[in-house]
Amino acid sequence: MGLKLILSDRPLHLDIKGDGQIKYLDLSSLNIANCTGCFGCWVKTPGQCVIRDDAVMVYPEIARSDSLIYVSRLKYGGYDTVMKTMLERAIPIQQAFIRLVNGETHHIQLEVRPKSATIVGYGNNLDEAEKQIFKRLVERNARNMNFESYRVVFTTESRLTDTVKNEVAKWEA
């Protein structure tokens, strides 16, 4: 059984069990710079970002996880800044090379385990149009992130911790 990873764009108060197989990272507490688009992770130092900050300890965890939960506030139908920045900085787990998947071009993964993902989008007063845009974004990302399966769960800010606890409980059962 591989690593189960929770990445959140804000602090959550979780009581995690799981014998060390469940790891929680609060991205908002880490120093993660924006991707500069230099492609150094593909041509200068393959598999490693040239920016030396906290992202270099996160993307290997994403690669080796077999189950993950992304927790992000929704902003205009997409991930909010903290999660979007981290996902962009995870490019080193992909190669510059392209493969065909169901007639579409996608990057070849660099030692990335296939995974089951739950994406928790939260916010108050989310409308259906924003939810549909986010679902479509996740669907498109899933094809490039080696998700074998995924679910999108929406919740409010006040219910966020309970929603994540419920998802983690499914892992611990």
Secondary structure as a PSIPRED ss2 file (coil, helix, strand):
# PSIPRED VFORMAT (PSIPRED V4.0)

   1 M C   1.000  0.000  0.000
   2 G C   1.000  0.000  0.000
   3 L E   0.000  0.000  1.000
   4 K E   0.000  0.000  1.000
   5 L E   0.000  0.000  1.000
   6 I E   0.000  0.000  1.000
   7 L E   0.000  0.000  1.000
   8 S E   0.000  0.000  1.000
   9 D C   1.000  0.000  0.000
  10 R C   1.000  0.000  0.000
  11 P C   1.000  0.000  0.000
  12 L C   1.000  0.000  0.000
  13 H C   1.000  0.000  0.000
  14 L C   1.000  0.000  0.000
  15 D C   1.000  0.000  0.000
  16 I C   1.000  0.000  0.000
  17 K C   1.000  0.000  0.000
  18 G C   1.000  0.000  0.000
  19 D C   1.000  0.000  0.000
  20 G C   1.000  0.000  0.000
  21 Q C   1.000  0.000  0.000
  22 I E   0.000  0.000  1.000
  23 K E   0.000  0.000  1.000
  24 Y E   0.000  0.000  1.000
  25 L E   0.000  0.000  1.000
  26 D E   0.000  0.000  1.000
  27 L H   0.000  1.000  0.000
  28 S H   0.000  1.000  0.000
  29 S H   0.000  1.000  0.000
  30 L C   1.000  0.000  0.000
  31 N C   1.000  0.000  0.000
  32 I C   1.000  0.000  0.000
  33 A C   1.000  0.000  0.000
  34 N C   1.000  0.000  0.000
  35 C C   1.000  0.000  0.000
  36 T C   1.000  0.000  0.000
  37 G C   1.000  0.000  0.000
  38 C C   1.000  0.000  0.000
  39 F C   1.000  0.000  0.000
  40 G H   0.000  1.000  0.000
  41 C H   0.000  1.000  0.000
  42 W H   0.000  1.000  0.000
  43 V H   0.000  1.000  0.000
  44 K C   1.000  0.000  0.000
  45 T C   1.000  0.000  0.000
  46 P C   1.000  0.000  0.000
  47 G C   1.000  0.000  0.000
  48 Q C   1.000  0.000  0.000
  49 C C   1.000  0.000  0.000
  50 V C   1.000  0.000  0.000
  51 I C   1.000  0.000  0.000
  52 R C   1.000  0.000  0.000
  53 D C   1.000  0.000  0.000
  54 D C   1.000  0.000  0.000
  55 A H   0.000  1.000  0.000
  56 V H   0.000  1.000  0.000
  57 M H   0.000  1.000  0.000
  58 V H   0.000  1.000  0.000
  59 Y H   0.000  1.000  0.000
  60 P H   0.000  1.000  0.000
  61 E H   0.000  1.000  0.000
  62 I H   0.000  1.000  0.000
  63 A H   0.000  1.000  0.000
  64 R H   0.000  1.000  0.000
  65 S E   0.000  0.000  1.000
  66 D E   0.000  0.000  1.000
  67 S E   0.000  0.000  1.000
  68 L E   0.000  0.000  1.000
  69 I E   0.000  0.000  1.000
  70 Y E   0.000  0.000  1.000
  71 V E   0.000  0.000  1.000
  72 S E   0.000  0.000  1.000
  73 R E   0.000  0.000  1.000
  74 L E   0.000  0.000  1.000
  75 K E   0.000  0.000  1.000
  76 Y C   1.000  0.000  0.000
  77 G C   1.000  0.000  0.000
  78 G E   0.000  0.000  1.000
  79 Y E   0.000  0.000  1.000
  80 D C   1.000  0.000  0.000
  81 T H   0.000  1.000  0.000
  82 V H   0.000  1.000  0.000
  83 M H   0.000  1.000  0.000
  84 K H   0.000  1.000  0.000
  85 T H   0.000  1.000  0.000
  86 M H   0.000  1.000  0.000
  87 L H   0.000  1.000  0.000
  88 E H   0.000  1.000  0.000
  89 R H   0.000  1.000  0.000
  90 A C   1.000  0.000  0.000
  91 I H   0.000  1.000  0.000
  92 P H   0.000  1.000  0.000
  93 I H   0.000  1.000  0.000
  94 Q E   0.000  0.000  1.000
  95 Q E   0.000  0.000  1.000
  96 A E   0.000  0.000  1.000
  97 F E   0.000  0.000  1.000
  98 I E   0.000  0.000  1.000
  99 R E   0.000  0.000  1.000
 100 L E   0.000  0.000  1.000
 101 V E   0.000  0.000  1.000
 102 N C   1.000  0.000  0.000
 103 G C   1.000  0.000  0.000
 104 E E   0.000  0.000  1.000
 105 T E   0.000  0.000  1.000
 106 H E   0.000  0.000  1.000
 107 H E   0.000  0.000  1.000
 108 I E   0.000  0.000  1.000
 109 Q E   0.000  0.000  1.000
 110 L C   1.000  0.000  0.000
 111 E C   1.000  0.000  0.000
 112 V C   1.000  0.000  0.000
 113 R C   1.000  0.000  0.000
 114 P C   1.000  0.000  0.000
 115 K E   0.000  0.000  1.000
 116 S E   0.000  0.000  1.000
 117 A E   0.000  0.000  1.000
 118 T E   0.000  0.000  1.000
 119 I E   0.000  0.000  1.000
 120 V E   0.000  0.000  1.000
 121 G E   0.000  0.000  1.000
 122 Y E   0.000  0.000  1.000
 123 G C   1.000  0.000  0.000
 124 N C   1.000  0.000  0.000
 125 N C   1.000  0.000  0.000
 126 L C   1.000  0.000  0.000
 127 D C   1.000  0.000  0.000
 128 E H   0.000  1.000  0.000
 129 A H   0.000  1.000  0.000
 130 E H   0.000  1.000  0.000
 131 K H   0.000  1.000  0.000
 132 Q H   0.000  1.000  0.000
 133 I H   0.000  1.000  0.000
 134 F H   0.000  1.000  0.000
 135 K H   0.000  1.000  0.000
 136 R H   0.000  1.000  0.000
 137 L H   0.000  1.000  0.000
 138 V H   0.000  1.000  0.000
 139 E H   0.000  1.000  0.000
 140 R H   0.000  1.000  0.000
 141 N H   0.000  1.000  0.000
 142 A H   0.000  1.000  0.000
 143 R H   0.000  1.000  0.000
 144 N H   0.000  1.000  0.000
 145 M C   1.000  0.000  0.000
 146 N C   1.000  0.000  0.000
 147 F E   0.000  0.000  1.000
 148 E E   0.000  0.000  1.000
 149 S E   0.000  0.000  1.000
 150 Y E   0.000  0.000  1.000
 151 R E   0.000  0.000  1.000
 152 V E   0.000  0.000  1.000
 153 V E   0.000  0.000  1.000
 154 F E   0.000  0.000  1.000
 155 T E   0.000  0.000  1.000
 156 T C   1.000  0.000  0.000
 157 E C   1.000  0.000  0.000
 158 S C   1.000  0.000  0.000
 159 R C   1.000  0.000  0.000
 160 L H   0.000  1.000  0.000
 161 T H   0.000  1.000  0.000
 162 D H   0.000  1.000  0.000
 163 T H   0.000  1.000  0.000
 164 V H   0.000  1.000  0.000
 165 K H   0.000  1.000  0.000
 166 N H   0.000  1.000  0.000
 167 E H   0.000  1.000  0.000
 168 V H   0.000  1.000  0.000
 169 A H   0.000  1.000  0.000
 170 K H   0.000  1.000  0.000
 171 W H   0.000  1.000  0.000
 172 E H   0.000  1.000  0.000
 173 A C   1.000  0.000  0.000
